[in-house]
C-alpha cells in the first residue's frame, strides 16, 4: 500500500498519511513509529534511496544539473571528514533574469524535515510582472552566523553588487550579522509583519491598538503623516517609541526609507515559496533538490 501511495503522490507520503490510510482501509491503528518505518521500507523498495545514499548521489546529480543547465552555479562544500556541510544552487535562468528584476531581494530560511534535518536558505525577488522569481537556494546545518554568511557570500559572488540593492528579512541576529559583513553597502530592511509579531510579543496588553496604529504608521508615504500616526501609536502603547527607534525608523517605515523598496514591505514572497515546498522538505537531499529544479523550470 505504501509503495502505491508514494508513487501516486509524487513520492511525498507522510507517516501521518500511512496511519490515516491504515485506519480507513483496514480499521487498524498503528503508531507513528510503525508508520514511519513502513514508509522508509517502501522508499527503499522503490529505489528512491535512503537519506545516506542520497548524500552519496548528490555530487553526481549536481554534475548532471550543470551539464543540462549551462551557466548555472553550484557549490557543494564538505568538511575535512568528507561530510556534507553546505550546498548552494543558482540556476542560469535566475542569474540572467535578475538584471531585469527590481533590486529588492527577500531572504529567509526554513527547516528541513528529513532524517538529518538542516535548513533551506532562499533568496527571492519580484519580476516585472510582480511574480515570484527565485534566485538562489542553499542548504546548511542551521541558522547561524557561519551558514548565513556562507550563503550570502555565494549570492554576492553570483549576482554581484547593485548600489541600490535592498535586502528584506526578519530580525534574526545571524541575518543581520551576515548582511553587514557581506553586503555592507546594501540597504537592509525589516519585514513589517515580522516586526509586528515582535511587538505583539513584547507589548501583549495592547495588541489591538498596536496593530491598528502600527500598520498605518509603517505604510505612510510622507513625514507629516508619519509623525502624526507615530505619535498616536506611541500614545496608545507606552514604551513602543523607544523600541521602534532602536530598530531604526529607516528599516521598517516607508516614509524614512533611504532607498526604493518598490512597495515590498514584507518577506511574503519568501514565505510563499516556503509554503510551496512544505511537503517535499522531508525528502532525501537529492530528491529534494530535484523537486526545487522542477519547480523553477515549470
Secondary structure, DSSP 8 states (H G I E B T S, - for coil): -HHHHHHHTTT---HHHHHHHHHHHH-----HHHHHHHHHHHHHHTT---HHHHHHHHHHHHHHHHHHSTT-EEEEEE-TTS-EEEEEEE-HHHHHHGGGS-SEEEEEEEE--STT--EEEEEEEE-TTS-EEEEEEEEESSSSHHHHHHHHHHHHHHH---TT-EEEE---HHHHHHHHHH-TTSEEEE-HHHHHHHHHHH-GGGHHHHHHHHHHHHH--SHHHHHHHHHHHHHHSTTHHHHHHHH-HHHH-STT-SS--TT--S-HHHHHHHHHTTTGGGS-HHHHHHHHHHHHT-
